[in-house]
Amino acid sequence: MIEKTLVILKPDAMQQNLAGTIIERFTKAGLRLVACKMMRLNESILREHYDFLADKSFFPNILAYMQECPVLVMVLKGENAISGVRSLLGPTDSSIAPKGTIRGDFGKDKSRNVVHASDSEVSAQKEIARFFKASEIFE
Ligand code: ADP
């Protein structure tokens, strides 16, 4: 199935100057970039985006981490894009992510894991609408 998914290159990706390297992993896997912008995420959009984690002890850390510097937000499109991007990333905890996955190669731990990607069709639709107007998506 052709799907679209929302991807964020998080502050640790940007600080390590990895935007090109990470985008190449996605495009080499056959995904197409159909929307992209650099954004400074504020607390309000982060509270919405990570709403399901609001009661966790590490929530303040996520808010601080995601505001360390501007991030790159994008929409990728392709065959099984949602699960495909998640498998290129590897598991949430970078310290156990296999080498060859994006988090295994460039992430640090459970928190600093380089990239966000939607985890289901429902969240992909919500997240794409959170960051992009329809007119900003080029497919
Ligand atoms: P994923 O990003 O793999 O979908 P989650 O949705 O569970 O993972 O968590 C969202 C983000 O919150 C993670 O990517 C990570 O940055 C942070 N996070 C998750 N679990 C922890 C944790 N135990 N400690 C610190 N940060 C965490």
Backbone and ligand atoms as CSV (ligand in chain L), in Angstrom:
chain,resi,resn,atom,element,x,y,z
A,1,MET,N,N,0.834,-1.202,0.000
A,1,MET,CA,C,0.000,0.000,0.000
A,1,MET,C,C,0.877,1.263,0.000
A,2,ILE,N,N,0.535,2.223,-0.830
A,2,ILE,CA,C,1.283,3.490,-0.838
A,2,ILE,C,C,0.812,4.327,0.353
A,3,GLU,N,N,1.755,4.703,1.203
A,3,GLU,CA,C,1.430,5.465,2.421
A,3,GLU,C,C,2.300,6.718,2.508
A,4,LYS,N,N,1.842,7.635,3.381
A,4,LYS,CA,C,2.660,8.801,3.743
A,4,LYS,C,C,2.931,8.735,5.240
A,5,THR,N,N,4.120,9.175,5.642
A,5,THR,CA,C,4.473,9.174,7.062
A,5,THR,C,C,5.195,10.463,7.423
A,6,LEU,N,N,5.025,10.861,8.679
A,6,LEU,CA,C,5.649,12.108,9.167
A,6,LEU,C,C,6.955,11.752,9.874
A,7,VAL,N,N,8.011,12.421,9.463
A,7,VAL,CA,C,9.344,12.153,10.027
A,7,VAL,C,C,9.929,13.462,10.551
A,8,ILE,N,N,10.551,13.397,11.714
A,8,ILE,CA,C,11.257,14.575,12.254
A,8,ILE,C,C,12.715,14.190,12.506
A,9,LEU,N,N,13.640,14.941,11.904
A,9,LEU,CA,C,15.051,14.778,12.256
A,9,LEU,C,C,15.251,15.625,13.507
A,10,LYS,N,N,15.459,14.951,14.632
A,10,LYS,CA,C,15.459,15.584,15.953
A,10,LYS,C,C,16.750,16.387,16.163
A,11,PRO,N,N,16.808,17.180,17.250
A,11,PRO,CA,C,17.991,18.029,17.467
A,11,PRO,C,C,19.323,17.286,17.420
A,12,ASP,N,N,19.384,16.047,17.924
A,12,ASP,CA,C,20.687,15.349,17.886
A,12,ASP,C,C,21.087,14.993,16.460
A,13,ALA,N,N,20.124,14.775,15.573
A,13,ALA,CA,C,20.445,14.561,14.155
A,13,ALA,C,C,21.010,15.843,13.552
A,14,MET,N,N,20.372,16.978,13.866
A,14,MET,CA,C,20.802,18.254,13.292
A,14,MET,C,C,22.174,18.657,13.854
A,15,GLN,N,N,22.360,18.454,15.171
A,15,GLN,CA,C,23.644,18.828,15.806
A,15,GLN,C,C,24.812,18.017,15.242
A,16,GLN,N,N,24.534,16.768,14.852
A,16,GLN,CA,C,25.591,15.924,14.258
A,16,GLN,C,C,25.696,16.109,12.735
A,17,ASN,N,N,24.911,17.081,12.200
A,17,ASN,CA,C,24.952,17.399,10.755
A,17,ASN,C,C,24.603,16.194,9.878
A,18,LEU,N,N,23.578,15.443,10.323
A,18,LEU,CA,C,23.262,14.175,9.670
A,18,LEU,C,C,22.072,14.233,8.712
A,19,ALA,N,N,21.553,15.448,8.439
A,19,ALA,CA,C,20.328,15.518,7.639
A,19,ALA,C,C,20.488,14.786,6.298
A,20,GLY,N,N,21.563,15.082,5.577
A,20,GLY,CA,C,21.764,14.469,4.255
A,20,GLY,C,C,21.897,12.952,4.345
A,21,THR,N,N,22.703,12.515,5.296
A,21,THR,CA,C,22.934,11.071,5.467
A,21,THR,C,C,21.629,10.338,5.763
A,22,ILE,N,N,20.809,10.910,6.639
A,22,ILE,CA,C,19.576,10.221,7.036
A,22,ILE,C,C,18.555,10.254,5.902
A,23,ILE,N,N,18.430,11.391,5.242
A,23,ILE,CA,C,17.478,11.463,4.114
A,23,ILE,C,C,17.885,10.459,3.026
A,24,GLU,N,N,19.186,10.302,2.816
A,24,GLU,CA,C,19.652,9.347,1.803
A,24,GLU,C,C,19.247,7.910,2.157
A,25,ARG,N,N,19.266,7.592,3.450
A,25,ARG,CA,C,18.816,6.233,3.844
A,25,ARG,C,C,17.366,6.017,3.413
A,26,PHE,N,N,16.543,7.061,3.580
A,26,PHE,CA,C,15.131,6.927,3.211
A,26,PHE,C,C,14.972,6.858,1.689
A,27,THR,N,N,15.655,7.726,0.963
A,27,THR,CA,C,15.452,7.758,-0.493
A,27,THR,C,C,16.065,6.504,-1.143
A,28,LYS,N,N,17.175,6.007,-0.594
A,28,LYS,CA,C,17.760,4.762,-1.142
A,28,LYS,C,C,16.826,3.585,-0.926
A,29,ALA,N,N,15.978,3.679,0.100
A,29,ALA,CA,C,15.003,2.601,0.359
A,29,ALA,C,C,13.757,2.765,-0.521
A,30,GLY,N,N,13.762,3.777,-1.390
A,30,GLY,CA,C,12.660,3.925,-2.348
A,30,GLY,C,C,11.589,4.920,-1.935
A,31,LEU,N,N,11.797,5.568,-0.774
A,31,LEU,CA,C,10.794,6.553,-0.336
A,31,LEU,C,C,11.057,7.892,-1.009
A,32,ARG,N,N,9.988,8.643,-1.210
A,32,ARG,CA,C,10.109,9.962,-1.840
A,32,ARG,C,C,9.772,11.054,-0.834
A,33,LEU,N,N,10.529,12.147,-0.919
A,33,LEU,CA,C,10.285,13.315,-0.073
A,33,LEU,C,C,9.175,14.130,-0.736
A,34,VAL,N,N,8.033,14.299,-0.055
A,34,VAL,CA,C,6.941,15.078,-0.669
A,34,VAL,C,C,6.645,16.374,0.084
A,35,ALA,N,N,7.273,16.546,1.260
A,35,ALA,CA,C,7.149,17.807,2.005
A,35,ALA,C,C,8.335,17.890,2.956
A,36,CYS,N,N,8.807,19.132,3.204
A,36,CYS,CA,C,9.969,19.280,4.076
A,36,CYS,C,C,10.092,20.716,4.552
A,37,LYS,N,N,10.329,20.919,5.855
A,37,LYS,CA,C,10.653,22.268,6.343
A,37,LYS,C,C,11.432,22.217,7.644
A,38,MET,N,N,12.189,23.289,7.865
A,38,MET,CA,C,12.937,23.419,9.111
A,38,MET,C,C,12.068,24.209,10.077
A,39,MET,N,N,11.991,23.737,11.313
A,39,MET,CA,C,11.117,24.398,12.298
A,39,MET,C,C,11.795,24.409,13.663
A,40,ARG,N,N,11.509,25.486,14.415
A,40,ARG,CA,C,11.851,25.499,15.836
A,40,ARG,C,C,10.568,25.074,16.553
A,41,LEU,N,N,10.552,23.909,17.160
A,41,LEU,CA,C,9.321,23.410,17.786
A,41,LEU,C,C,9.126,24.100,19.132
A,42,ASN,N,N,7.908,24.611,19.356
A,42,ASN,CA,C,7.653,25.243,20.658
A,42,ASN,C,C,6.964,24.244,21.596
A,43,GLU,N,N,6.847,24.662,22.854
A,43,GLU,CA,C,6.303,23.759,23.857
A,43,GLU,C,C,4.878,23.333,23.519
A,44,SER,N,N,4.118,24.244,22.933
A,44,SER,CA,C,2.728,23.933,22.645
A,44,SER,C,C,2.593,22.796,21.608
A,45,ILE,N,N,3.348,22.866,20.528
A,45,ILE,CA,C,3.245,21.795,19.511
A,45,ILE,C,C,3.845,20.493,20.055
A,46,LEU,N,N,4.858,20.605,20.915
A,46,LEU,CA,C,5.459,19.392,21.494
A,46,LEU,C,C,4.512,18.722,22.487
A,47,ARG,N,N,3.785,19.533,23.261
A,47,ARG,CA,C,2.801,18.956,24.194
A,47,ARG,C,C,1.723,18.201,23.433
A,48,GLU,N,N,1.350,18.747,22.266
A,48,GLU,CA,C,0.349,18.072,21.444
A,48,GLU,C,C,0.935,16.787,20.833
A,49,HIS,N,N,2.123,16.910,20.298
A,49,HIS,CA,C,2.752,15.779,19.597
A,49,HIS,C,C,3.061,14.617,20.546
A,50,TYR,N,N,3.489,14.929,21.771
A,50,TYR,CA,C,3.867,13.883,22.731
A,50,TYR,C,C,2.864,13.778,23.879
A,51,ASP,N,N,1.619,14.157,23.584
A,51,ASP,CA,C,0.529,14.122,24.556
A,51,ASP,C,C,0.433,12.789,25.325
A,52,PHE,N,N,0.631,11.670,24.620
A,52,PHE,CA,C,0.489,10.336,25.237
A,52,PHE,C,C,1.602,10.049,26.245
A,53,LEU,N,N,2.611,10.908,26.322
A,53,LEU,CA,C,3.719,10.698,27.281
A,53,LEU,C,C,3.698,11.736,28.408
A,54,ALA,N,N,2.629,12.547,28.458
A,54,ALA,CA,C,2.610,13.697,29.379
A,54,ALA,C,C,2.758,13.305,30.844
A,55,ASP,N,N,2.338,12.082,31.203
A,55,ASP,CA,C,2.433,11.692,32.623
A,55,ASP,C,C,3.751,10.977,32.957
A,56,LYS,N,N,4.649,10.860,32.001
A,56,LYS,CA,C,5.918,10.146,32.254
A,56,LYS,C,C,6.928,11.067,32.927
A,57,SER,N,N,7.772,10.467,33.763
A,57,SER,CA,C,8.769,11.275,34.483
A,57,SER,C,C,9.744,11.959,33.515
A,58,PHE,N,N,9.974,11.340,32.349
A,58,PHE,CA,C,10.954,11.902,31.399
A,58,PHE,C,C,10.339,12.938,30.456
A,59,PHE,N,N,9.044,13.259,30.641
A,59,PHE,CA,C,8.396,14.208,29.725
A,59,PHE,C,C,9.096,15.575,29.676
A,60,PRO,N,N,9.480,16.168,30.838
A,60,PRO,CA,C,10.206,17.458,30.775
A,60,PRO,C,C,11.500,17.354,29.963
A,61,ASN,N,N,12.148,16.177,30.046
A,61,ASN,CA,C,13.386,15.995,29.263
A,61,ASN,C,C,13.091,16.009,27.763
A,62,ILE,N,N,11.981,15.396,27.364
A,62,ILE,CA,C,11.617,15.402,25.933
A,62,ILE,C,C,11.390,16.842,25.482
A,63,LEU,N,N,10.656,17.622,26.295
A,63,LEU,CA,C,10.385,19.018,25.925
A,63,LEU,C,C,11.685,19.794,25.747
A,64,ALA,N,N,12.626,19.601,26.657
A,64,ALA,CA,C,13.900,20.340,26.584
A,64,ALA,C,C,14.726,19.869,25.385
A,65,TYR,N,N,14.840,18.555,25.240
A,65,TYR,CA,C,15.628,17.962,24.144
A,65,TYR,C,C,15.121,18.430,22.776
A,66,MET,N,N,13.820,18.391,22.574
A,66,MET,CA,C,13.261,18.703,21.263
A,66,MET,C,C,13.336,20.194,20.932
A,67,GLN,N,N,13.685,21.016,21.972
A,67,GLN,CA,C,13.819,22.464,21.717
A,67,GLN,C,C,15.290,22.908,21.691
A,68,GLU,N,N,16.217,21.947,21.716
A,68,GLU,CA,C,17.643,22.327,21.733
A,68,GLU,C,C,18.056,23.124,20.501
A,69,CYS,N,N,17.457,22.809,19.366
A,69,CYS,CA,C,17.768,23.540,18.130
A,69,CYS,C,C,16.669,23.245,17.116
A,70,PRO,N,N,16.619,23.978,16.007
A,70,PRO,CA,C,15.592,23.695,14.993
A,70,PRO,C,C,15.729,22.267,14.448
A,71,VAL,N,N,14.617,21.717,14.035
A,71,VAL,CA,C,14.574,20.347,13.515
A,71,VAL,C,C,14.112,20.384,12.058
A,72,LEU,N,N,14.251,19.245,11.381
A,72,LEU,CA,C,13.765,19.143,10.000
A,72,LEU,C,C,12.548,18.213,10.013
A,73,VAL,N,N,11.420,18.745,9.567
A,73,VAL,CA,C,10.172,17.971,9.571
A,73,VAL,C,C,9.841,17.629,8.128
A,74,MET,N,N,9.454,16.378,7.871
A,74,MET,CA,C,9.195,16.001,6.474
A,74,MET,C,C,8.101,14.951,6.354
A,75,VAL,N,N,7.566,14.858,5.144
A,75,VAL,CA,C,6.635,13.785,4.826
A,75,VAL,C,C,7.299,12.909,3.768
A,76,LEU,N,N,7.341,11.604,4.040
A,76,LEU,CA,C,7.881,10.644,3.083
A,76,LEU,C,C,6.739,9.794,2.565
A,77,LYS,N,N,6.819,9.463,1.283
A,77,LYS,CA,C,5.750,8.699,0.652
A,77,LYS,C,C,6.332,7.479,-0.050
A,78,GLY,N,N,5.625,6.364,0.043
A,78,GLY,CA,C,6.069,5.173,-0.678
A,78,GLY,C,C,5.331,3.940,-0.202
A,79,GLU,N,N,5.692,2.807,-0.804
A,79,GLU,CA,C,5.108,1.513,-0.455
A,79,GLU,C,C,5.395,1.215,1.026
A,80,ASN,N,N,4.353,0.989,1.806
A,80,ASN,CA,C,4.481,0.693,3.241
A,80,ASN,C,C,5.417,1.668,3.964
A,81,ALA,N,N,5.252,2.954,3.658
A,81,ALA,CA,C,6.170,3.964,4.206
A,81,ALA,C,C,6.191,3.975,5.742
A,82,ILE,N,N,5.050,3.728,6.366
A,82,ILE,CA,C,4.985,3.877,7.830
A,82,ILE,C,C,5.844,2.811,8.518
A,83,SER,N,N,5.598,1.535,8.201
A,83,SER,CA,C,6.402,0.477,8.837
A,83,SER,C,C,7.814,0.464,8.259
A,84,GLY,N,N,7.958,0.842,6.990
A,84,GLY,CA,C,9.280,0.847,6.363
A,84,GLY,C,C,10.228,1.817,7.041
A,85,VAL,N,N,9.749,3.031,7.315
A,85,VAL,CA,C,10.612,4.013,7.991
A,85,VAL,C,C,10.920,3.538,9.410
A,86,ARG,N,N,9.924,3.002,10.116
A,86,ARG,CA,C,10.160,2.520,11.486
A,86,ARG,C,C,11.230,1.425,11.487
A,87,SER,N,N,11.240,0.537,10.473
A,87,SER,CA,C,12.291,-0.481,10.506
A,87,SER,C,C,13.652,0.084,10.138
A,88,LEU,N,N,13.696,1.108,9.288
A,88,LEU,CA,C,15.005,1.745,9.033
A,88,LEU,C,C,15.534,2.415,10.304
A,89,LEU,N,N,14.619,2.908,11.167
A,89,LEU,CA,C,15.049,3.573,12.413
A,89,LEU,C,C,15.599,2.599,13.430
A,90,GLY,N,N,14.942,1.443,13.581
A,90,GLY,CA,C,15.267,0.550,14.687
A,90,GLY,C,C,14.446,0.927,15.912
A,91,PRO,N,N,14.635,0.198,17.024
A,91,PRO,CA,C,13.817,0.427,18.219
A,91,PRO,C,C,14.073,1.787,18.875
A,92,THR,N,N,13.129,2.198,19.738
A,92,THR,CA,C,13.224,3.492,20.433
A,92,THR,C,C,14.562,3.664,21.141
A,93,ASP,N,N,15.008,2.617,21.836
A,93,ASP,CA,C,16.249,2.707,22.620
A,93,ASP,C,C,17.458,2.499,21.707
A,94,SER,N,N,18.123,3.609,21.379
A,94,SER,CA,C,19.261,3.544,20.447
A,94,SER,C,C,20.361,2.610,20.941
A,95,SER,N,N,20.484,2.455,22.273
A,95,SER,CA,C,21.602,1.665,22.795
A,95,SER,C,C,21.410,0.177,22.501
A,96,ILE,N,N,20.175,-0.236,22.169
A,96,ILE,CA,C,19.990,-1.646,21.786
A,96,ILE,C,C,19.615,-1.779,20.302
A,97,ALA,N,N,19.567,-0.648,19.585
A,97,ALA,CA,C,19.219,-0.700,18.158
A,97,ALA,C,C,20.394,-1.311,17.387
A,98,PRO,N,N,20.113,-2.272,16.477
A,98,PRO,CA,C,21.203,-2.905,15.733
A,98,PRO,C,C,21.978,-1.904,14.871
A,99,LYS,N,N,23.274,-2.175,14.708
A,99,LYS,CA,C,24.087,-1.402,13.748
A,99,LYS,C,C,23.460,-1.574,12.367
A,100,GLY,N,N,23.510,-0.525,11.587
A,100,GLY,CA,C,22.855,-0.575,10.268
A,100,GLY,C,C,21.495,0.105,10.309
A,101,THR,N,N,20.895,0.207,11.514
A,101,THR,CA,C,19.680,1.022,11.628
A,101,THR,C,C,20.119,2.456,11.943
A,102,ILE,N,N,19.227,3.406,11.673
A,102,ILE,CA,C,19.581,4.820,11.874
A,102,ILE,C,C,19.841,5.103,13.351
A,103,ARG,N,N,18.977,4.584,14.222
A,103,ARG,CA,C,19.208,4.815,15.653
A,103,ARG,C,C,20.433,4.047,16.146
A,104,GLY,N,N,20.636,2.837,15.634
A,104,GLY,CA,C,21.806,2.045,16.032
A,104,GLY,C,C,23.103,2.722,15.617
A,105,ASP,N,N,23.086,3.392,14.491
A,105,ASP,CA,C,24.314,4.024,13.986
A,105,ASP,C,C,24.551,5.419,14.574
A,106,PHE,N,N,23.469,6.171,14.853
A,106,PHE,CA,C,23.666,7.589,15.200
A,106,PHE,C,C,23.041,8.013,16.526
A,107,GLY,N,N,22.204,7.163,17.132
A,107,GLY,CA,C,21.506,7.544,18.362
A,107,GLY,C,C,22.344,7.241,19.595
A,108,LYS,N,N,21.854,7.737,20.745
A,108,LYS,CA,C,22.620,7.555,21.975
A,108,LYS,C,C,21.910,6.614,22.953
A,109,ASP,N,N,20.624,6.906,23.223
A,109,ASP,CA,C,19.906,6.130,24.241
A,109,ASP,C,C,18.402,6.157,23.963
A,110,LYS,N,N,17.581,5.929,25.013
A,110,LYS,CA,C,16.123,5.894,24.848
A,110,LYS,C,C,15.551,7.247,24.494
A,111,SER,N,N,16.247,8.299,24.897
A,111,SER,CA,C,15.751,9.646,24.688
A,111,SER,C,C,16.300,10.223,23.383
A,112,ARG,N,N,17.630,10.246,23.280
A,112,ARG,CA,C,18.288,10.865,22.114
A,112,ARG,C,C,18.434,9.801,21.028
A,113,ASN,N,N,17.356,9.718,20.212
A,113,ASN,CA,C,17.298,8.633,19.233
A,113,ASN,C,C,17.107,9.152,17.798
A,114,VAL,N,N,17.540,10.378,17.550
A,114,VAL,CA,C,17.820,10.913,16.208
A,114,VAL,C,C,16.607,11.251,15.331
A,115,VAL,N,N,15.617,10.347,15.285
A,115,VAL,CA,C,14.503,10.561,14.346
A,115,VAL,C,C,13.178,10.147,14.979
A,116,HIS,N,N,12.146,10.932,14.721
A,116,HIS,CA,C,10.771,10.524,15.015
A,116,HIS,C,C,10.113,10.065,13.728
A,117,ALA,N,N,9.290,9.021,13.807
A,117,ALA,CA,C,8.465,8.633,12.650
A,117,ALA,C,C,7.120,8.118,13.135
A,118,SER,N,N,6.068,8.433,12.405
A,118,SER,CA,C,4.712,7.991,12.763
A,118,SER,C,C,4.685,6.471,12.918
A,119,ASP,N,N,3.832,6.006,13.859
A,119,ASP,CA,C,3.811,4.560,14.123
A,119,ASP,C,C,2.566,3.838,13.605
A,120,SER,N,N,1.634,4.566,12.987
A,120,SER,CA,C,0.426,3.918,12.446
A,120,SER,C,C,-0.204,4.860,11.422
A,121,GLU,N,N,-1.153,4.322,10.670
A,121,GLU,CA,C,-1.865,5.139,9.674
A,121,GLU,C,C,-2.593,6.299,10.364
A,122,VAL,N,N,-3.239,5.988,11.511
A,122,VAL,CA,C,-3.985,7.033,12.233
A,122,VAL,C,C,-3.039,8.130,12.705
A,123,SER,N,N,-1.908,7.748,13.311
A,123,SER,CA,C,-1.007,8.799,13.798
A,123,SER,C,C,-0.334,9.520,12.631
A,124,ALA,N,N,-0.050,8.831,11.537
A,124,ALA,CA,C,0.557,9.509,10.381
A,124,ALA,C,C,-0.365,10.625,9.879
A,125,GLN,N,N,-1.642,10.320,9.753
A,125,GLN,CA,C,-2.579,11.353,9.260
A,125,GLN,C,C,-2.634,12.540,10.201
A,126,LYS,N,N,-2.723,12.259,11.508
A,126,LYS,CA,C,-2.798,13.339,12.507
A,126,LYS,C,C,-1.514,14.164,12.504
A,127,GLU,N,N,-0.379,13.469,12.466
A,127,GLU,CA,C,0.909,14.162,12.570
A,127,GLU,C,C,1.214,14.986,11.318
A,128,ILE,N,N,0.873,14.462,10.148
A,128,ILE,CA,C,1.102,15.231,8.916
A,128,ILE,C,C,0.289,16.525,8.984
A,129,ALA,N,N,-0.967,16.417,9.438
A,129,ALA,CA,C,-1.829,17.607,9.528
A,129,ALA,C,C,-1.339,18.575,10.615
A,130,ARG,N,N,-0.655,18.038,11.624
A,130,ARG,CA,C,-0.128,18.898,12.699
A,130,ARG,C,C,0.978,19.815,12.176
A,131,PHE,N,N,1.783,19.325,11.244
A,131,PHE,CA,C,2.968,20.079,10.813
A,131,PHE,C,C,2.857,20.704,9.425
A,132,PHE,N,N,1.939,20.207,8.593
A,132,PHE,CA,C,1.876,20.712,7.210
A,132,PHE,C,C,0.450,21.051,6.806
A,133,LYS,N,N,0.326,22.173,6.061
A,133,LYS,CA,C,-0.932,22.460,5.372
A,133,LYS,C,C,-0.962,21.590,4.115
A,134,ALA,N,N,-2.155,21.319,3.605
A,134,ALA,CA,C,-2.269,20.505,2.385
A,134,ALA,C,C,-1.444,21.118,1.249
A,135,SER,N,N,-1.416,22.459,1.191
A,135,SER,CA,C,-0.703,23.132,0.094
A,135,SER,C,C,0.818,23.005,0.204
A,136,GLU,N,N,1.319,22.499,1.330
A,136,GLU,CA,C,2.776,22.333,1.502
A,136,GLU,C,C,3.244,20.920,1.158
A,137,ILE,N,N,2.308,20.062,0.756
A,137,ILE,CA,C,2.649,18.677,0.419
A,137,ILE,C,C,2.590,18.537,-1.106
A,138,PHE,N,N,3.697,18.086,-1.684
A,138,PHE,CA,C,3.858,18.047,-3.148
A,138,PHE,C,C,3.964,16.599,-3.604
A,139,GLU,N,N,2.863,16.041,-4.092
A,139,GLU,CA,C,2.920,14.642,-4.511
A,139,GLU,C,C,2.404,14.448,-5.918
L,1,ADP,P1,P,9.162,6.147,19.321
L,1,ADP,O1,O,9.773,7.514,19.077
L,1,ADP,O2,O,10.131,5.022,18.994
L,1,ADP,O3,O,7.814,5.964,18.656
L,1,ADP,P2,P,7.792,6.549,21.877
L,1,ADP,O4,O,6.597,7.006,21.108
L,1,ADP,O5,O,7.590,5.480,22.909
L,1,ADP,O6,O,8.938,6.017,20.901
L,1,ADP,O7,O,8.467,7.790,22.625
L,1,ADP,C1,C,8.566,9.049,22.026
L,1,ADP,C2,C,9.918,9.647,22.337
L,1,ADP,O8,O,10.021,9.908,23.747
L,1,ADP,C3,C,11.096,8.724,22.023
L,1,ADP,O9,O,11.451,8.744,20.672
L,1,ADP,C4,C,12.179,9.288,22.933
L,1,ADP,O10,O,12.787,10.453,22.404
L,1,ADP,C5,C,11.364,9.663,24.181
L,1,ADP,N1,N,11.347,8.541,25.138
L,1,ADP,C6,C,10.601,7.402,25.059
L,1,ADP,N2,N,10.832,6.603,26.108
L,1,ADP,C7,C,11.747,7.239,26.889
L,1,ADP,C8,C,12.395,6.936,28.133
L,1,ADP,N3,N,12.142,5.803,28.807
L,1,ADP,N4,N,13.269,7.833,28.632
L,1,ADP,C9,C,13.526,8.999,27.982
L,1,ADP,N5,N,12.944,9.349,26.806
L,1,ADP,C10,C,12.079,8.486,26.255
